[in-house]
Amino acid sequence: MRAAGRAAWARLWDRVAASDPGLLRLTAGLRTVASIALTLAVLTLLHASVPHLVAGAMSAMVSTFAIREKQRAGQAVTLALGLPVALASVSLSALLNSRVVAGDVFFVLLIFGAVYSRRFGDRGTALGLIGFQIYFLSLFVGATVSALPRLYGVIGVAFVCSALVRFALVPETPTGTLDRLRRAFRARFAQLVTAQLALLDAGPDDMEKALDDVREGTARLHETALLIQGRLEDGTSDEAVARLVQRRIADAEIAAERLGLLLLTARSAERGHTLTLHLPGAPVPSTDQLPVRDGTTDTLRHELEALRLLVLRPVGADSGTGLAHVRNRLLGYREEENLPPASDAVQDVFRGIGEAARAVLGLRIAVDGPQDESEDTPATTRSREELDAEDIAIAGGEESESEDAERTGLRRPTTRAAVQVAVGSSLAIVGGEFLSSQRWYWAVLTCWIVFLNTSSTGEILVKGYRRLLGTVLGVVAGIGLAGLVGHHTWTAFALVLLFIFAMFYTAPLSYTLMSFFVTAMLGLLYTLLHTYSASVLVLRIEETALGAACGVVAAALVLPVHTDRRTNELLGTVLARLTDVTEAAVDQLSGGAPAELLDKARDLDQALADLSASTQPLTHPITPLRARRDTARYVVALLETCAYHARYLAATAELLPTHPSIAADPRLREAGRRIVHNIGVIGAQVADGDAVGLIETGPSIASLLRPGTPGTPRYGRVTDRVLRHLQRLDEAVVGLARPLGVPIPAPRSELRTPG
């Protein structure tokens, strides 16, 4: 009974880990709520008034969520610097409270400085945020000069409680976060295998849903891989270990994505295209019939379930003979003689399962060190030897150096944003005063918030719309809750804590939900301050709409960055990174010097993630430009296809010094030259619409390089796979040309742009 309970708890925890990689949202919510609760407890013991309790709660919240540095020492320094910044901010607010013009001018200057400080990294961003939010807090509670000593004490208590929670009660270390992210990666890998199992069994009517689940699982696994790679440097003391884990995470991601494509091919009447896994709404490949219920299909289903078990088994629980037997059997599918009699497409799926099992083994060794080898079969031993040789090669690699060109003056994003938000806030102050001389600051707060983490007019418009929608829904909830809670102070504070947790937990998922919880919480705070009325919450809607409008106007008229310009800049960056990865990988596969290919691949993935985020205004459901939305989705999906093939080429190229079945071939340079040329032509068109250039077409890469003359050595299966990935990359790059307006001399790509 106890064992069953532990197993159920482990399954539940794996689901939580998969839904919240690294438990980052859960930790942020718990830390903020704990900071506020501890602050309220201390202030209650000191007999603080309700307004001071509200001020303490908001100060604790600000001092907790503002700090984003990963290292604990850096967090401590920022928190220590944040206290004098907060005290200075509340002092100036109280002094300027009775001087309307001077106070408004200073508020605008403070907003400018808070946004401009982002150029100084996480610490500058945190201090600017603390300065602005504490000034806003003083306006909210009506701070006066006579009340400053008490407010100093309240803010000091809040900062001390925040530090105690951060470093003692709910600690977070880079190593711990990285360990939780790895657990999330394992859980999401297993979820993807589950979705692939459903794809294997799906009938014609269920095929589209099964494909959507595989797409979602693939995207979520990729998201977790990016999170891990972004925290390896801080979470791993040994640089060699960090590089090794980075490699093994990339291997596992590629193996999982490739397994999905192989299953899709096995279920299709013809070879499935990678684009199908990256483009929601892509035509579902034709499936003439359901999988035949024969022994091979049953074995395939059984082995996919075994792979899921192998992925999910916690570290330290894999020493049993049963699991070793499963691992050995799956790794055996990497050997041709162990494949069951079946069609080539189905045999490829078994090979894919073997490669996925190898990736799981490699990740275990990288994270947990040497494993028990007493039960190894010859196939498992060979896999271990390959992994050991790769580990040695990775440990001997050199660091790559990169230099980022930095913009200056008004072209710097932080400077432009600071000017824009200052102008927008000035408009919000003037307009807000007309709506309410007491609560005009809500418009300023909205204007400030819509500029956070946005870079273009379209992004600001979408964020303003989401905030307004969440505010309207929150007002409705706030009115109802205020009537239910009445003057039950601690009930209201308990609900405030619940909403704050929900706000931080849902923030990365839905800005509308976050705005809903913020507004509902404010309704309760107004109730506590005895300033609640339905008209006050309706006024908040009006101020929110005004602030969002002022932000959009400022973004559109002052140093504007239009969505097209922003997406074109990021598209150019993605194409440049794709060129770097492809050129370096093909050069190494052709016998060139080794390069830091996985670092280049990670840069490509990050650039693509930035581009995908920037296209949200174009792909949002409310956009009236349907054709433009479809084109944006199509281009991003094609780039994701390119990135997948480039990642595979990069990972394979790094195996050259150690893998016995891969040999350099100088003939690959010509194939790489054509792909790089075509990417360059597309990049020139994106950067300059009048650029002159033609896409090169011709015979397929596979046919150009496949041996056909006597005496030419035949390729092994791995090298044939490299050719297929090069061919798919070539087709995807050519497919990018048409939607981006690049002339193609003759139609040769099998990809078609959306109608």
N, C-alpha and C positions, 0 to 999 in steps of 0.2 A: 504493500500500500504506500509506504513511504517512498519507495523507488519510483512508483507511478506518479506520485506527487512531484518529485524532483524532475522527472521527465516532462511533466506538463508545465512546470515552472520554466524549465529550460526552453521549451518551445515558445512559451509566451514571451520570454525575454528576448529570444531571437527575433520574434516579430517586432518587438519594440525597437531593438537594435537596427533592424532593417528599415523601419519607417523613419527613424531619427538617427542617421549615421553619426557615430561617435557620441550619441546622446547629447549633442550640442544644444539642441533646443530645450531638452529636459533640464540640463544643467543650468542653462541661462535662466529659465523660469524659476527653478528651485532656489538658486542663489539670490535672485532679486526678491522673491517672496520672503525668504529667510532673513535677508537684510532688513526689509521693512518690518517684519514681525518682531525681530529683536529690537529695532529702534523704538517701535511702539511700546514694547514691554518696558524698556529702560525709561522712556519718557513718562510712562504711566506711573512708574515708581517714584519719579521726580515730581509727580502731580502737575504735569503740563496740561495746558488748556487744549480744547479740541482744535482750534486753529494751529497751535504749535504741533499737535499730533499730525495734522495734515501736512504741515511744512516738513516735519521730520520724515514722514513716509515718502514724500516726493523727493527730498534730498537723498535719502537712502537709495531710492530707485535710480536717480540720475548718477550717483557716485558708483553704482554697480554696473549699469548697462553701458556707460560711456567708455569704460576701459576695455580695450580689445587686444592688448598685447598678449603674446603667447607665453613669454617667459615670466616667472613669478617676480624676479627682481625688477624687471621693467614695470610690471603692474604696481609694485610697491612704490616705486619712485613717482609714477604718474599719479597715484592716489594721494601721495604726500604733497605733490605740487598742486593737486586739484583743490585741496582745502583752502589755501590762501586765495586762490582764484575765486572760489565760491564766496568767501567772506568779502572779498573786494567787490564782487558783483552785487551782492545783496546790500552792501553799504552804499554803493553808488545809486542803486535803485531807490533806497529810502531817502537819500539826500536830494535826488532829482524828482521825487514823487510829486512835489508841489510846483515844480517848474516844467510846465507842459512842453514848451518848445525845446528847451535844453534836454529834457528827458527823452523826447522823441529822437532828437538828433543823435544823442549818445547811443540810444537803442539801435539805430541804423548802423552807426559805426561799430558797435559791438557785434552785430550780425555780420557785417563785412569781415571783421577780424576773425570771427569764429569759423566762417567758411574758408577764408584765406589760409587759416592755420592748417588746413588739411594737407597742404604741400609739405608739411614737416612730419608726415607719417602718422602712425597710430597715436603717438603722444600728443602731437599738435591737434589732431582731430578730437581727442578726448578732452583736452583742456578747453578748446573752443566750445565743445558741446556743454561742458559743465558751466562755463561762464554764461552762455546763453540761457540754459535751462534754469539756472538759479535766479537769474534776473527775471525770467518769466514767472518763476515761483513766487518771488517777492511781489510781483504785480497781482498774482492770483490771491495771495493771502492779505494783501494790503499792508505791506511792511512800512513802518514809520521809523523815524530816528530814535524815538524813545523806546521802541521795541527791539532795537538792534542787539543789545546785550543778550536778551533771551534768545533771539534768533541765532546769534553766534553759538550759543550753547547747544541749541537744537541741531544746527548743521554739524557742529563738532561731534555730537553724539552719533549722528547718522553716518558720518565718515568712519568713525571708529567701529561702529557695528558692521558697516560694509566691509572693512578690512578684516574683522574677526571672522565673518562668514566666509569671505573669499579665501583666506589663508588657513582657516582651522576647521570650520563646520562643513563647508561645501568646497573642499579644495579641488583645484583642477591643475594638473601638470601636463606638459606636452607629451610626456611618455604615456600617461594614463589615457589621454585623448587619442593618441595614436593606437594604443591597444584596443580601445573601444571601436575605433574606425575599422581596424582589421576584422574585428568580430562582425561589424556591420557588413563588411565586404563579403565575408563568408556567408552570412545570412542572405544577402541579396543574390549572391551566386546561386545558392540553393533555390531561391524563389524563381530565378531565371530558368533553372533546370526543370522546375515544376511546370512553368509555362511552356517549355519546350516539349514536355511530356504531353501536355494538353494539345499542342500543335500536332503531335504525332497521331493522336486519336481523334482529332476534330473531323467532323463530317463537313460536307459542302456548305451547310447552313451555319456551321459554327466556325468556319475557317477564318472569317474576318475578325471575330472577337479573339480567337486564339492568336492571330497575328498581332493584334493590338496589345495583348498581354505580353507577348515576346518583345515587341518594340519598347513597351514601358519598362520591362525588366532589364533590357539591354541598356536603356538610357539611365536607369537608376544605378546599375552597376558601374557605368562610366562615371557618373556623378561621384560615387564613393571613391573610385580610383583617383579622381582629381583631388578630392579632399585629402586622401592619404598622401599623395605626392606633394601637396602643398604644405604638409606638416612633418615630412620626414626629416628635414634638416634640424628642426627644433626638437623633435621627439626622439631622435636617435643620437647617442653620444658618439658613435663610431661612424665616420663618413663612409667607410667601405661597406658596413652593414646597411646604411641608408641606400646606397647605390644598388646593393643586391636586392633589398626589399622592393625598391622601385622597379627593378627588372622583373621580379617575380610577379608583382601586381600586374604589370603590363602583359606578361605571358598569360596569366590567368584570364584577364579581360579579353585578350585576343582569342584564346581558346574557347571561351564561352560564346563570344559573338560568332565565331566561325562554326561552332556546333549548331547554332540556330540556323545559319544559312544552309548548312548541309542537310539539316532536317527539312527545311523548306524545299530544297532541291529534290530530296527523296519523295516528298509528297506531291511534287509538281509534275505536270506532263512534260515540262522542259526545264532546263536549268534555271533556278531562281536567281534574280539579280539582287545584289546587296541593297540597292535603292529601296526595295520592298521593306527592308528592315528599318529604314530611316525616314520614310515618308508616310505619315498618317494619311489614310485615304487612297494610297496607291492601289492600283488594280490587284485584286487577289489572284495569284497564279491559278491557272486551271488545274483541277484535280479530277481526273477521269473517274476515279473510284476511291472508295475507302481503302485504307491499308488492309492488305490480305492478312487474315488471322491465321498465319502459319507459324511454324516453330521459330523462324528467323525474326519475324516481327515481335513475337512474344519475348524472345531473347533480347531484342533491342530495347523493348519497354523495360524489361527487368534490369538491364545494364544502366539505363538512364536513372532508374530508382536507386541503383547501387551507387552511381556517381553522386547523386544528391546526398545519400548517407555519408559518403566519404567526405564531401565538402562540409557537411554540418557537424561531423563528429568533433567535439571540443578537443583542444590541445591536451595531451596527456591521457586521452581515452582511446588511443589507437594502438595499444600494445597487444591487444588480444589477437589470437590466431585467426578468428573469424574475419575481423576487419583487414588483417594482413592478406588473407586469401582474396578478399574482394579487391583490394588494391592491386595485388599481383595479377588478378584476372583482367582487370581493366587496362593495366599497363601492357598486358600481353597483346592487346589489339594494335599496338604500334608495330608488331611483327606480322609480316604478310602471311606466314603459315598459320597464324591463329585466327584469321578472319573466317567467319562462317560463309558457306556458299550462298551468294545473293547477287543482286545486280550491283553494278559499279557504284551507283548512287547510295545504296544502302551500306555497302562496304565502307564508303567514305564516312558515313555517320559513325560506324564502329571505330574507324581510325580517329575521328574527331573526339570520341569518348576517351580513347587512349591518350590523346594529346591533352585533353582536359585533366585527366587523372595525373599525368606528368606535371602539369602546371600546379595542381594542388600539392603534390609531393614537394616540388621545388619551393613553393611558398612556405610549407611547413618547415623545411630544412633551413630556409633563410631566417625565419622568425624564431624557431625553437632549437636550432642546432641539429646535430646528427641524430638520426632516428635508429630504432632497433632494426638490425639487418638480418636477424637470425632466420626469418621466414622468407627471405627474398628468393625469387625465382631468377633464372638467367635474364629474362626480359626486364625485371625490376632492377637487377644489378647494372644492366647496361644503361638504364635511365639514370640511375644514381651517378654512374661514371660520367655521363654527359653533363649532368648538373654540376658535379664537382669541377669538371674542366671549365665550364662556363663561369663558375664562381671564381676560379683563379684568374681567368681572363678579366672579369669585371673588377676584381680587387686590384689588378695591375693597371687599370685605366687611369688616364690623367684627367684632371678637372678641366672643364671648358670655361672659357672666359667670354663674357658678353658685355657689351656696352650699349646702353640705351640712350639714344639721342633725347635730350631734354628740351622742351619748348621754353621759350622765354617770353616775358612781357605779357600783353593781353592775350596772346595765343595760348598761354598756359591754362589748362582747364580750371585749376583752382582760382586763378585770378579772374577769369571770365565768369565763373560761377559766383564769386564774391561780389562782383559788380552787378550781375543780374539780380541776385537775391537782395542786395541793398536797394536797388531801384524798385523791385517788386514789393519789398517791405515798406518802403516810403509810400507807395501807392496804397498798400493795405492799411497803413496807419491813418492816412487821410480818409479813406473810405470807411474804415472801421469806426472812426470818431463820429461819422455821420449816423452810423447804425446805433452805436452805443458809446457814450463817453467813458463808461466804466469797464466794458469788456471788449474793447477794440483789439486787445492783444491776441484774441483768438484768430483773427484774420492774419496777423503777423506770424503766428505759430504755424498756421497752415501753409503760408507762403514759404516759410523756412523749410518745412518738412518736405514739400513737393520737390525741392531742389536736392534733397539728400539722395545720394546714389543714383542720380539721373544725369544724363549727358546731352540730351537733345530735347527740342521743343515737343516732339511727339511723346517721349517718355514722360515729360512733365505733365502733358495733357492727360495721359492715361492714369498716371498716379493721382492727379487731382480728381479725376472722375471716380476712381476707386475710393479715395478718402471721403468724397462727398456722399457716395452711396453707403459706405460704412457708417458715416455720421448720422445719416437719416435713419437707418435701421437702429443705431445705438440710441438715438433720441427716443424712439418708440419704446425700446426696452427700458431706458432710464426713467421715463415717465411712469411706467408700470412698477418698476422696482422701488422708486421713491415712495409711491403710495403704499407698497407692502411693508417696507422697512420702517417708515415713519421716523421716530426719534430713537430707535434702538441702536445706540452708537456702535456697540461691539458687533452686532449683526451686520451693520453696514460696513465696518472695517473688515470683517471676515469675507464679505462679498467682494470688497475692493481687492483683497489679496487674491481671491480666486480669479478675478478678471485680469489682474496683472499677470498672473501665471499664464492664463489663456492668451493674453496679448503677446507675451514673449514666445510662447510655444507655437503660435500660429503665424507669427510675423514673417518667417521665411516662406511660408506656404501661400498666404493670402493677405495682401495689404488691406483688402476690404474687411476681412474678419478682424484684423488687428485694430482698425479704426472703429469697428463696432464695439469691441471690448473697451477701448479707450473712452469712447463717448458714454457708454453705460456706466463705467467707473466714475466719470466726472459727475454724472447725475447723482451718484451716491455721495461724492465729496461735497457737492453743493448742499445736499441734504444735511450733512454733518455740520457745515458752516452756517446753516439756517438761512441760506440765500437761494434755496431752490424754488423754482416755479416753472410751470410748463413754458411760459414765455421765455425764460432764460435758456432752456434747451432749444427752443425754436430759433432764438437769436444765435445760438451756436451754429445751426445749419446755415443761417444767412452769412455769418462771419466766415464759416468754412468755404462756402461758395465764393465769397468775395476774395478770400485769400488765394484760393486755387486760381481764380480768374486773373488776379494780379500777377501770380507767378507765371502763368501762361503768357500774359501780355509782355512781361519783362523778358521772358525767354525768347519771344518772337521778335521783339523790337530792339533789344539791347544785345549787341554782339551775338546774334543768333547762331545756333548750330542746328540746322534743319536735320530732320531724321534721315533724309536721303544722303546728306553729306556725311553724317555720322556713320551710317551703315556702309557707305562707300569706303570711308577711311578704314573701318574695321575689316571690310571685305578685302581691301588691299593688304592689310596685315596678315589675314588668314592665307591669302595666296602667296605672300612672301614666305611665310612659315612653311607652307606646303612645298614650295620650291626648295627650301633649305633641307627638309627631311628627305624629299625624293632624290635630290641631287646627291646628298651625302650617302644615302642608302645604296643607290645604284652605283655610285663610285666605289663604295666598299665591296659590293657584290661583284664588281668588275675587276677587283684586285687592287683598289686604291688604299690609301692610308686610313686607319681607323678614325672614327669621329664619335663624339658624344651624341649618339643617335637618339637615345631615349630622352635626353634632356630636350633635344630639338622637337621630338614628338610631343613631349609635355607642353612645350611652348605653343605648338600647333593646336593642341586640345584646348588650352586656355584661351587662345585667340578666337577659336571657334565658339567657345562658351560665351565670350563677350559679344560676338556678333549675334548669336542666337538671342541673347537678352536684349540687344539693341533693336532687333526686328519686332519686338512685341507690339509696338504701336502699329506696325504694318499688318500684323497677323491677328490683332485683337478682334473678337467677334463683332464689336460695334463699328469697325471700319467699313465705310461704304464702298471702298475700292476693292471689289472681290477679285478681279483679275490680278491686281497688284499683290493682294494677300496670297493668292495661289502661287504666284511667281516667287515671292519671298520664301515661302515654305519649301518650294521645289529646289531653289538654289541652296538653302541651308541643308536640306536632305542630301543633295548631291555632294556638298562639301563634307558632310558627315561620312558619306560613302568613301570619298577620297581619303579622309583622315583614317578610316579603318584600314584601307589598303596600305597607306603610308606607314601606319603603326606596324603592320605585319612585316613590311619590307625592312623597316628599321630593326625590329626584333630579330629577324632572320639574318640580316647583315652582321649583327653583333655575334652571331654564332660561328661565323666563318673560321676564326682561328681554332675552334675546338670541335666543331661538329663533323663527324666523319662522312656524312652524306651530303654535305654542301661544299661546293668548290667554286672559286671565283671564275667568272667567264667574261672576258673583255668585250664580247659581242653585246652584252647588256648595255654598254655605254650608248650605243646608237638608239636603243629603245628609250633610255633615260633622257637623251638629248631631245628627242621629239616631244616627250611629255613636258619637260622643263620649258622648252620653247613655247608650247601651247599655253602653259600656265602664265608665262611672261606676256604673251599676246593678250590674254584675258586681263591680266593685271594692268597693262598699259591702257586698255579700253576703259577699265573701271576708274583709273586715275585721270584719264583725259579722253573724253567721249569722242574726240576727233582723231584719236591715234590710228595709225595705219598699220595693219598687220593681218596676216591670214593664218588660220589654223592649218597645221600640216595633217594630212590624212594619208592613208595608204593601206597596205596589207596589215593584217593583225600582227601584233608583236609576237604572239605565240607561233604563228606560221613563219615569221621571219627568222626566229631563233631555233625552231625545232629541227633537230638533226635530220637531214635527208640525203646526205651524200655518203658514199662508202668511206669508212675510216673515221667518221665523226662519232665521238663517244655519245652514247645515249645518256639522257638525263635520268637522275633518280627521281623518286616521287616528290621529295622536298623541293628540288629545283624546278620540276614541272609546276609545282604549286606557286613558286615565285613567279613563273611566267604568267600563270593565270591571274595573279594579283596585279602584275604589271599591265596585263591586258585590260582588266577591269578598271584600273586607275586611268589608263589611257582613254577608255570609253567614257568614264565619268567626267574627265576634264573636257573632252570634246562636247559632252552633253551640257556643260556649263556655258559653252560659247553662245548658243542660240538665245537663251533667255537674257543674256547680258549684252546682246547686240553685236557679237563678234562674227564677222562673215566666215562661212565655211564653204570651201570650194566645191565639195561634193558630199552629199549625205552618206555617212558611213556608220554613224553611231546608232545603236539599236535603242537608245533612250529617246524619248519624245517629251517635249515641253508640254505643260498643261494647256489645254485648249482655251 
